[in-house]
Amino acid sequence: MLALAIVAISFFALPLIGLIWRAPWSKAWTYLSDHAALTALRLSLHTSLWATALSVLFGVPLAWLLARTQFPGRSAVRALCTLSMVLPPVVGGVALFFALGRRGLVGQWLYRWFDYQLPFTTAAVVVAQTFVAMPFLVITVEAALRQLDTAPEDAARTLGASRWYGFRRVTLPAIRPALVAGAVLSWARALGEFGATITFAGSYPGTTQTMPLAVYLARETNPEQAIVLSLLMIAISFTVLVTLRDRWFGNRHDTAVLS
């Protein structure tokens, strides 16, 4: 078993070691401070923060619904709302395009009524990132809500507190660690999103060309810069996962089982 585990660790470690081995360290700062790279990084930070905010705004109520409310088809709804975690990102981008594109199911009405076309805009990047990132927050917060003792909430309602007041003053503080963990994981996922973004938003410098797209393009024109930018993205993601590992997997032995 130990030998097989070591092989598995090596399988994940070797690609990173390969990048570190081939990285042009003497030119790293030059590539990182390049105008195009900085523009892509600023755009990625801007859009990923917006995607995280939207994930929190809509994901927390969704997680509460899935954790606390019994209704027919709840498992199907949960599967639908977390589908983008396992869906190929390019497929997600195509689906978004036919839903929100100029001739899409909803997008056609946006264009007819408001003369607004969502694809290939910065807003489209935010939408694509939210689509793939929100499930990480939903499953994290839902698990926390399922593990949470509901006695304090019941006591608050007994004393006359409204459901919203009890959620805001009792439930939300209790699940704050999970909420923070889910939000940071969503942010990291949004920051690294590529497939849905390039399919739904395209790759226009300063408008939709995020850091992952910059890495993809640099691979064709400047492989050394692609290595440096890749290592930056890996460092961010690795730091997030190491920092939030316990909060993501949970410290309790009674881990919630999703029904």
C-alpha positions in Angstrom: 0.0 0.0 0.0 2.8 2.4 0.9 4.5 1.8 -2.4 1.4 2.5 -4.3 0.7 5.7 -2.3 4.2 6.9 -3.1 3.6 6.2 -6.8 0.4 8.3 -6.6 2.2 11.1 -4.9 4.9 11.0 -7.5 2.3 11.1 -10.2 1.0 14.4 -8.9 4.4 15.9 -7.9 6.3 15.2 -11.1 4.5 17.8 -13.3 5.2 20.5 -10.8 8.8 19.4 -10.4 9.1 19.5 -14.2 7.9 23.1 -14.3 10.3 24.1 -11.5 13.1 22.4 -13.2 12.5 24.2 -16.6 11.6 27.6 -15.1 13.8 30.5 -16.3 14.4 31.8 -12.8 16.7 34.6 -13.9 14.0 36.0 -16.1 11.0 35.3 -13.8 10.4 38.9 -12.7 10.7 40.2 -16.2 8.0 37.8 -17.4 5.8 38.5 -14.3 6.1 42.3 -14.7 5.3 42.2 -18.4 2.4 44.6 -19.3 0.2 41.9 -20.8 0.7 39.5 -17.9 -0.1 42.3 -15.3 -3.2 43.2 -17.3 -4.3 39.6 -17.4 -3.6 39.2 -13.6 -5.5 42.4 -12.7 -8.5 41.2 -14.8 -8.4 37.8 -13.3 -8.4 39.3 -9.8 -11.2 41.7 -10.7 -13.5 39.1 -12.2 -12.8 36.3 -9.7 -13.6 38.6 -6.8 -16.9 39.5 -8.5 -17.6 35.8 -9.1 -16.9 35.0 -5.5 -19.3 37.7 -4.3 -22.0 36.3 -6.6 -21.3 32.8 -5.4 -21.7 33.9 -1.8 -24.9 36.0 -2.5 -26.7 33.1 -4.3 -24.8 30.1 -3.0 -25.5 30.5 0.7 -29.3 30.6 0.2 -29.0 27.6 -2.1 -26.9 25.7 0.4 -29.5 26.5 3.1 -32.3 25.3 0.9 -30.6 22.0 0.2 -29.6 21.4 3.8 -32.7 22.5 5.7 -35.6 22.0 3.3 -37.3 18.8 2.3 -38.9 18.9 -1.2 -39.4 16.5 -4.0 -36.4 16.2 -6.3 -33.9 17.7 -3.9 -31.2 15.2 -4.9 -31.8 16.1 -8.6 -31.6 19.8 -7.7 -28.3 19.3 -5.8 -26.9 17.3 -8.8 -27.9 20.1 -11.2 -26.4 22.8 -9.1 -23.1 21.0 -8.6 -22.9 19.6 -12.2 -20.4 22.2 -13.3 -17.8 20.7 -10.9 -17.5 17.6 -13.1 -18.7 19.0 -16.4 -16.0 19.7 -19.0 -15.5 23.5 -18.8 -15.8 23.9 -22.5 -19.1 22.1 -22.4 -20.2 24.6 -19.7 -19.1 27.5 -21.9 -21.1 26.1 -24.9 -24.2 25.7 -22.6 -23.8 29.3 -21.4 -23.5 30.5 -24.9 -26.8 28.9 -26.0 -28.5 30.1 -22.9 -27.2 33.7 -22.7 -25.8 34.3 -26.1 -27.3 36.8 -28.6 -29.5 34.0 -30.0 -29.7 32.0 -26.7 -32.7 31.0 -24.7 -32.5 34.1 -22.5 -29.8 36.1 -24.3 -32.0 36.8 -27.3 -34.4 38.8 -25.1 -31.6 40.7 -23.5 -30.5 41.7 -27.0 -34.1 42.5 -28.2 -35.2 44.4 -25.1 -32.0 46.1 -23.9 -29.7 45.9 -27.0 -27.3 44.1 -24.7 -25.0 41.2 -25.8 -23.4 39.3 -22.9 -20.8 37.0 -24.6 -17.3 38.4 -25.2 -17.5 40.9 -22.4 -15.9 41.2 -19.0 -19.3 40.4 -17.5 -19.3 37.1 -19.5 -16.1 36.2 -17.8 -17.7 36.8 -14.4 -20.7 34.7 -15.4 -18.5 31.8 -16.6 -16.4 31.9 -13.5 -19.4 32.0 -11.2 -20.9 29.0 -13.1 -17.9 26.8 -12.3 -17.0 28.2 -8.9 -20.3 28.5 -7.0 -20.7 24.7 -6.4 -17.5 24.7 -4.2 -19.2 27.2 -1.9 -22.5 25.4 -2.0 -21.2 22.0 -1.0 -19.0 23.4 1.7 -21.7 25.5 3.3 -24.3 22.8 2.9 -22.1 20.3 4.8 -21.6 22.8 7.6 -25.3 23.4 7.9 -26.0 19.7 8.0 -23.5 19.2 10.9 -24.7 22.3 12.8 -26.8 21.8 16.0 -30.1 23.4 15.3 -30.9 23.9 19.1 -29.7 27.5 19.2 -31.8 28.4 16.2 -34.8 26.8 17.7 -34.3 28.7 20.9 -34.0 31.9 19.0 -37.3 31.3 17.2 -38.9 30.4 20.5 -37.9 33.8 21.9 -39.6 35.5 19.0 -36.7 35.9 16.5 -37.6 35.8 12.8 -36.1 33.1 10.6 -33.9 35.8 8.9 -32.8 37.2 12.2 -31.9 33.8 13.6 -30.0 32.9 10.4 -28.1 36.2 10.5 -27.3 36.3 14.2 -27.1 32.6 15.1 -26.6 30.4 12.1 -24.2 32.5 10.0 -21.7 33.1 12.8 -21.7 29.4 13.5 -20.8 28.4 10.0 -18.5 31.3 9.3 -15.3 29.1 9.1 -17.0 26.9 6.4 -18.3 30.0 4.6 -14.9 31.5 4.5 -13.4 28.3 3.3 -16.0 27.9 0.6 -15.6 31.5 -0.5 -11.8 31.2 -0.8 -12.1 27.9 -2.7 -14.6 29.5 -5.0 -12.3 32.4 -5.6 -9.4 30.1 -6.4 -11.5 28.1 -8.8 -12.7 31.3 -10.5 -9.2 32.6 -10.7 -8.1 29.4 -12.6 -11.1 29.1 -14.9 -10.2 28.6 -18.5 -12.5 26.4 -20.7 -15.9 28.1 -20.0 -14.3 31.5 -20.1 -12.6 31.2 -23.5 -15.8 29.5 -25.0 -18.3 32.0 -23.6 -16.2 35.2 -23.3 -13.3 34.8 -25.8 -9.8 36.1 -25.3 -9.5 39.9 -25.8 -6.6 41.6 -24.0 -7.8 43.8 -21.2 -11.4 42.7 -21.6 -11.7 38.9 -21.3 -8.1 37.6 -21.4 -7.6 36.3 -17.9 -4.4 34.8 -16.5 -5.2 31.2 -17.6 -5.8 32.5 -21.2 -2.5 34.4 -21.0 -0.7 31.2 -20.1 -2.3 29.3 -22.9 -1.3 32.0 -25.5 2.2 32.4 -24.0 2.7 28.7 -24.5 2.5 29.2 -28.2 4.7 32.3 -28.4 6.9 32.4 -25.3 7.0 29.0 -23.5 9.3 30.4 -20.8 6.8 33.0 -19.8 4.1 30.3 -19.8 6.1 28.3 -17.3 6.6 31.3 -15.0 2.9 32.3 -15.2 1.9 28.7 -14.6 4.0 28.5 -11.5 2.4 31.6 -10.2 -1.1 30.1 -10.6 0.0 26.9 -9.0 1.5 28.7 -6.1 -1.8 30.5 -5.4 -3.9 27.4 -5.7 -1.5 25.3 -3.6 -1.4 27.9 -0.9 -5.2 28.0 -0.8 -5.6 24.2 -0.6 -2.9 23.9 2.2 -4.4 26.7 4.2 -8.0 25.5 4.0 -7.4 21.7 4.0 -8.9 21.1 7.5 -11.9 23.4 6.8 -12.6 21.8 3.5 -12.5 18.1 4.7 -13.7 18.9 8.2 -12.2 18.1 11.6 -15.1 16.1 12.9 -15.5 12.4 12.7 -19.2 12.8 12.0 -18.8 14.1 8.5 -22.1 14.9 7.0 -23.3 12.5 4.4 -25.1 14.2 1.5 -28.5 12.5 0.8 
